[in-house]
Amino acid sequence: MFEMLAENLPFLLAGARNTFIVSILGMVFAVAIGLPVGLMRLSKTSWVRSFALVYIEIWRGVPFIISLLFLYFALPEILKLFWKVEISQFTAMLLTCVLWTSANAAEIVRGAVQAIPFGQTEAGMALGMTYFQRMRLILLPQAVRIMLPPMIGLFTLLLKGTAIGFIIEFRELIRVGQITIERLIMVRRETASIEIYTVIMLLYFLMCYPLTRLSAYFEKKLAKGKT
Amino acid sequence: MDAMIRFIDVHKSFGTKRVLAGIDVEVREREVVVIIGPSGSGKSTMLRCVNRLVEIDQGDVIIEGMSLRDPETDIIKIREEVGMVFQQFNLFPHKTVFENVIMAPVHVRKMKRSEAMEVAEILLKKVGIWDQAFKYPAQLSGGQQQRVAITRALAMRPKVMLFDEATSALDPEMIGEVLDVMKQLARESMTMMVVTHEMGFAREVADRVLFLDGGLIVEEGKPDEIFNRPREQRTREFLSKVL
């Protein structure tokens, strides 16, 4: 049993690493996009607001798996008409992560900024601050505290969501798990699926649990800061 | 003396509700103008027109020769010169008292940080909050917070100060300490527009009192005239309720 694990764990960990990398990168880009989109959602200019709304609703509304299949199988066909590019499994996976997560991150940003009392904005205006100064100095520093727990929650959803990558052969944790099981079945190890899926569950848990704790910590800190 | 702020036939509606129905008034340099009137009479809205927290529908407000309706006017320049104090203080809760005070001078006035810190120290000492300077607003009493809010506005070296019911959210025992700071400012010849329910303050400090009702200035005059010999029936009725 331990021998089998020792033999296969490095391969599984490589899968876990891919899962983690695509999730982290996806989250970083998603926040970078979600922040401006979330703020645009609160713009005074109606077309800016509409643009953000359409972006958010599309990428929140389309199932993860469809955008993944589209980006991996359909998009290259379209791009082929213009120039020669290939979309790797990793790229398709990352793009899908960024689209879905940025739309959700934008909603978190909007909610957090909206939760700041309007008096803060008025005080900033009365002191002669521009929109960007008010955002940078007053609203965002306060909003970040509110955003942290739901952002961490979003990240764990994303991390688990990347499991869907197995359908385009992206070598994340699930896919390498399947490969491992198939290999073991060939050498007549009948209990392989029990063992490997247990290990996979454990690995997901190990990745997500610290994040859940972190989120709980920030939430507690936030509640304390209010009084 | 020249008019520092001039309201010219200012109209404002929120939806179908008319809040200002043609305000015409001048505030001269170094003058303390106190605005009184029943709630919903448009006092706060009138004040907020000055720094364009409220956009006016019709008419104009001229501040030091700059028209608020002129598209060439840089509203930031006006707001730098117009300090405002709010009923709810609106201090920045994530910053210390000290940071609250130096933020705008540094980022808006582009003052050197060391210079802004000196100004902040002098002003905070003057309003008696220097010993609280490195606490967060939530750790201060309401009266202290409002004194910080006044200091924050003063740190910009404004030419005019607007007070929007600055003592209305305070516990009674803290109203005095805030009014004292405002009186001190008036003695130092700051130009002030003050919306308040504190009739004692109006009587003592105002150079001129405006009585607003239904979005119009019903009566204006020296405190003695308004409080002791009001000409208008509506003014008399209002004063009989609040005095």
Contacts between the chains, C-beta under 8 A, distances in Angstrom:
chain1	res1	chain2	res2	distance
A	117	B	88	7.9
A	117	B	90	7.8
A	119	B	86	6.3
A	119	B	88	5.3
A	119	B	90	4.0
A	120	B	90	6.2
A	120	B	92	6.9
A	122	B	53	5.7
A	122	B	86	7.0
A	122	B	90	6.4
A	123	B	84	8.0
A	123	B	86	6.7
A	123	B	90	3.8
A	123	B	91	7.6
A	123	B	92	7.3
A	125	B	51	7.5
A	125	B	53	6.1
A	125	B	79	6.8
A	126	B	51	5.6
A	126	B	53	6.5
A	126	B	79	6.2
A	126	B	82	7.5
A	126	B	83	7.5
A	126	B	84	4.0
A	126	B	86	7.9
A	126	B	153	7.6
A	127	B	79	6.8
A	127	B	103	7.6
A	127	B	104	3.9
A	127	B	108	6.1
A	127	B	152	7.4
A	127	B	153	7.5
A	127	B	156	6.5
A	128	B	76	4.9
A	128	B	77	7.9
A	128	B	79	3.8
A	128	B	80	4.4
A	128	B	104	6.6
A	128	B	108	4.3
A	128	B	109	8.0
A	128	B	156	7.1
A	129	B	104	6.8
A	129	B	107	6.8
A	129	B	108	5.9
A	130	B	76	6.7
A	133	B	107	5.6
A	133	B	108	7.2
A	137	B	92	7.9
A	137	B	103	6.2
A	137	B	107	6.4
A	138	B	92	5.7
A	141	B	94	5.1
A	142	B	92	7.9
A	142	B	93	7.0
A	142	B	94	5.3
A	145	B	94	7.9
A	227	B	138	7.8
